[in-house]
Amino acid sequence: MFVGIFRWGATAQVSQALAPGRRAFPGSPWSPASTLQMVAADVFGAAGELLPVTRAEAMMVPAVVDARNIVVLSLAQGVLKTFRGDAEVTSPAWTYRTDSQIPPSLRTLWTFDDLFFGGYSLWEVARSKAGAIGDAVRVPPERWSWDADMRVLVDDDPVQASDVVLFVGWDEGLLTTGASYIRGARELHRAVRGRVRTPVPHTTLQGTDPNMDLTEEEATKLVEDYAASRRQPDGAVSYLPSSVKKEDSSGVEIALYEQGRNAEVLDFARLTGVPAAMLEASQVSASLTYETREGSRSILNERLRGRAGVFEARLSMDDVTPRGTRIALDLSHLQTDATGLPATTED
């Protein structure tokens, strides 16, 4: 008889697994993205920087989406296997089946997603009277937190340690380590979008004849008409009276935006461990030759094994698997560019 699992309802489980919200730790990056929070970061500048970055904000950055998909989807395709020593033994049923409506592969996928962004993930488990795990479901981060005594809370209620499995990630999570870079990427995007919308640098319309000064209403109308003309798809052609002089300030070179966006991708490559070539970024010190591309997959595979090791270590503890056995994530589906053969595993 299994107890304490699936208490949120099947519909809620499916929706939260496929489109998870974020809550969990007070003042943490798992707090849900709100309009007020995003506006505060934009309007108040340095003060806004004190607000946590949310997963929703991070997923607005293409380089983050690409890196997340490479890391999380690659790991989620792994198969859980059980070993006693070096010999493979029959795996517990929960590693490949579930009584919930969320496939075990999605449970693994969203667990790695939690670790990638926030550094923690939680499962709730159902156990037999003997203590063996019969099933497990991932708890969406917005449903759980912990209190001052470090007790895990699910839906604000304390739970027994035996009812959950807490995963601690390989670092604090991208929402912490890359917070300023995520905000910087969004600011750069807004700058580029503004430059596309108004490609001509800032312009000043200055009156040259003090005897023909425009009223405030006339000046406003002149500026609005001139700005609208610059955005015309068939070209910006404007007429200015002889009493008005146009002055263009120096603008940021387009090349600087391009270099900035490339540097942004390189930053996220370093933050996530995904080789820059796989995010299609150019490095100053290395052209993207066949050689550098060939080595990228091998480097990525090694880093993925390191991330998988954190997951495997938790699942191999005695409260999850019987003493003397361990669980490994078989990543033999990963290919190396150099040989075309499956990447070797520790087993």
KEDO-847921 format. One line per 10 residues: number of its first residue (from 0); their letters; for each residue x, y, z of C-alpha. Coordinates in steps of 0.5 Angstrom, whole numbers, plus 2048, in hexadecimal, padded with zeros to 3 digits. Example, Ala and Ser with C-alpha at 12.3 -4.5 7.8 and 13.67 -1.06 7.14 Angstrom:
0> as> 819 7F7 810  81B 7FE 80E;
END
This chain:
0> mfvgifrwga> 800 800 800  803 807 7FE  801 80D 801  802 815 801  803 815 7F9  7FF 818 7F3  7FB 81D 7F8  7FB 822 7F3  7F6 81F 7EE  7F8 81D 7E7;
10> taqvsqalap> 7F6 823 7E3  7FA 827 7E8  800 822 7E7  800 823 7DF  7FF 82A 7DF  805 82B 7E4  80A 826 7E1  809 829 7DA  808 830 7DB  80B 831 7E2;
20> grrafpgspw> 80A 838 7E6  80F 839 7EC  80E 83B 7F3  813 838 7F8  818 83B 7FC  816 842 7FF  81A 848 7FB  81C 843 7F6  81D 842 7EF  817 83D 7EF;
30> spastlqmva> 812 843 7F1  80D 844 7EB  80F 849 7E6  80A 84F 7E7  809 855 7E2  80B 859 7E9  811 855 7EA  814 856 7E3  812 85E 7E2  815 85F 7E9;
40> advfgaagel> 81C 85C 7E6  81B 860 7E0  819 867 7E3  81D 867 7EA  824 864 7E7  828 862 7EC  823 862 7F1  81F 85D 7EC  825 859 7EC  824 857 7F3;
50> lpvtraeamm> 81E 853 7F1  81F 84C 7EF  81F 84A 7E8  819 845 7E6  81A 83F 7E1  814 842 7DD  819 848 7DC  81F 843 7DA  81B 83F 7D5  81A 846 7D1;
60> vpavvdarni> 822 846 7D0  823 841 7CA  82A 83F 7CC  827 83D 7D3  821 839 7CF  827 836 7CA  82B 834 7D0  826 831 7D4  823 82D 7CF  82A 82A 7CD;
70> vvlslaqgvl> 82B 828 7D5  824 826 7D7  822 822 7D1  829 81F 7D0  828 81C 7D8  821 81B 7D7  822 816 7D2  826 811 7D7  824 80B 7D9  824 809 7E1;
80> ktfrgdaevt> 828 803 7E2  829 7FF 7E9  830 7FC 7EB  833 7F8 7F0  83A 7F9 7EF  83B 7F8 7E8  836 7F4 7E7  82F 7F6 7E4  829 7F4 7E8  821 7F5 7E7;
90> spawtyrtds> 820 7FC 7E8  81A 7FE 7ED  813 7FF 7E9  813 807 7EB  819 808 7E6  815 806 7E0  80E 806 7E2  809 80B 7E6  802 80B 7E8  801 812 7E7;
100> qippslrtlw> 800 815 7E0  807 818 7DF  80C 813 7DC  812 812 7E0  816 815 7DA  813 81C 7DB  814 81B 7E3  81B 81A 7E1  81B 820 7DC  818 825 7E1;
110> tfddlffggy> 81C 823 7E7  822 825 7E2  81F 82B 7E0  81E 82D 7E8  825 82C 7E9  827 830 7E3  824 836 7E5  823 836 7ED  828 831 7EF  823 82C 7F3;
120> slwevarska> 81D 827 7F1  818 823 7F5  815 81D 7F4  80F 81A 7F9  80F 813 7F9  80A 80D 7FB  80D 807 7FF  80B 801 801  80A 7FF 809  811 7FC 808;
130> gaigdavrvp> 814 803 806  815 801 7FF  814 806 7FA  80E 804 7F5  80D 80B 7F1  80F 812 7F1  80D 818 7EE  811 81F 7ED  80E 825 7F1  80D 82B 7ED;
140> perwswdadm> 812 830 7F1  80C 835 7F2  809 830 7F6  80F 82F 7FB  813 833 800  817 832 806  816 835 80D  81B 838 812  81C 832 815  81E 82F 80E;
150> rvlvdddpvq> 818 82A 80E  815 829 807  80E 82C 806  809 82A 800  803 82F 7FF  806 832 806  805 82C 80A  80B 828 80D  80D 821 80A  810 81B 80D;
160> asdvvlfvgw> 817 81A 80A  816 813 808  810 816 803  815 81A 7FF  81B 81A 7FB  81F 821 7FB  824 822 7F5  82A 827 7F6  82D 829 7EF  834 82A 7ED;
170> degllttgas> 834 832 7EE  82F 837 7F1  82B 837 7EA  82B 83C 7E4  826 840 7E7  82B 842 7ED  832 841 7E9  82F 845 7E3  82B 84A 7E6  82E 850 7E3;
180> yirgarelhr> 830 84D 7DC  828 84B 7DB  826 852 7DD  82C 855 7D8  82A 850 7D2  822 853 7D3  825 85A 7D3  829 859 7CD  823 856 7CA  81F 85C 7CB;
190> avrgrvrtpv> 825 861 7C9  825 85D 7C2  81E 85D 7C1  81D 864 7C2  823 865 7BD  81F 861 7B8  819 865 7BA  81C 86C 7B9  823 86A 7B5  825 871 7B5;
200> phttlqgtdp> 829 874 7BB  825 879 7BF  824 87F 7BC  823 886 7BE  81E 88B 7BB  820 892 7BC  81D 899 7BB  822 89E 7B7  81D 8A4 7B7  81B 8A7 7BE;
210> nmdlteeeat> 816 8AB 7BB  813 8A4 7B8  813 8A0 7BE  80D 89A 7BE  808 89A 7C4  809 893 7C8  803 890 7C4  806 892 7BE  80D 88F 7C0  80A 889 7C3;
220> klvedyaasr> 806 887 7BC  80D 889 7B8  811 884 7BC  80B 87E 7BC  80B 87F 7B4  812 87F 7B3  813 879 7B8  80D 875 7B4  810 877 7AD  817 874 7AF;
230> rqpdgavsyl> 813 86D 7B1  810 86D 7AA  811 866 7A6  812 86A 79F  818 86E 7A2  818 874 7A7  817 87B 7A3  815 881 7A7  814 888 7A6  816 88D 7AB;
240> pssvkkedss> 815 895 7AA  81B 899 7A9  81A 89C 7B0  81C 895 7B3  823 892 7B3  824 88A 7B4  82A 887 7B8  82C 880 7B8  830 87E 7BE  835 878 7BD;
250> gveialyeqg> 831 871 7BE  834 86A 7C0  837 867 7BA  833 861 7B8  839 85C 7B9  839 85E 7C0  833 85B 7C1  835 855 7BD  83B 854 7C1  837 855 7C8;
260> rnaevldfar> 832 84F 7C6  838 84B 7C4  83B 84C 7CB  835 84B 7CE  834 844 7CB  83B 843 7CD  83A 845 7D4  834 840 7D5  838 83A 7D2  83D 83B 7D8;
270> ltgvpaamle> 837 83C 7DD  834 835 7DA  83A 831 7D8  837 830 7D1  83D 832 7CC  83C 838 7C8  83D 835 7C1  836 831 7C3  833 838 7C5  835 83A 7BE;
280> asqvsaslty> 83A 840 7C1  840 842 7BE  847 842 7C3  84C 847 7C1  852 842 7C3  84F 83C 7BF  84B 83C 7B8  845 837 7B7  849 832 7B4  848 82A 7B3;
290> etregsrsil> 84D 829 7B8  849 82E 7BE  842 82B 7BC  845 824 7BC  848 825 7C3  841 829 7C6  83D 823 7C6  842 81F 7CA  843 825 7CF  83C 825 7D0;
300> nerlrgragv> 83B 81E 7D1  840 81E 7D7  83C 824 7DA  836 820 7D9  838 81A 7DD  83B 81F 7E3  834 821 7E3  831 81A 7E3  835 818 7E8  832 81D 7ED;
310> fearlsmddv> 82B 81A 7EC  82E 813 7EC  831 814 7F3  82A 816 7F6  827 810 7F3  82C 80C 7F5  82B 80D 7FD  828 808 801  822 80C 802  820 80B 7FB;
320> tprgtriald> 824 804 7F9  825 7FE 7FD  82C 7FF 800  832 7FC 7FC  82E 7FE 7F5  82F 804 7F1  82B 808 7EC  82F 80A 7E5  82C 80E 7E0  82E 80B 7D9;
330> lshlqtdatg> 830 810 7D4  832 80C 7CF  82E 80F 7CA  833 815 7CA  837 815 7C4  83E 817 7C3  840 81B 7BD  846 818 7BC  844 811 7BC  83D 811 7BA;
340> lpatted> 83D 80C 7C0  838 80C 7C6  83C 810 7CC  83F 80B 7D1  83C 80B 7D8  83F 80A 7DF  83C 803 7DF;
END
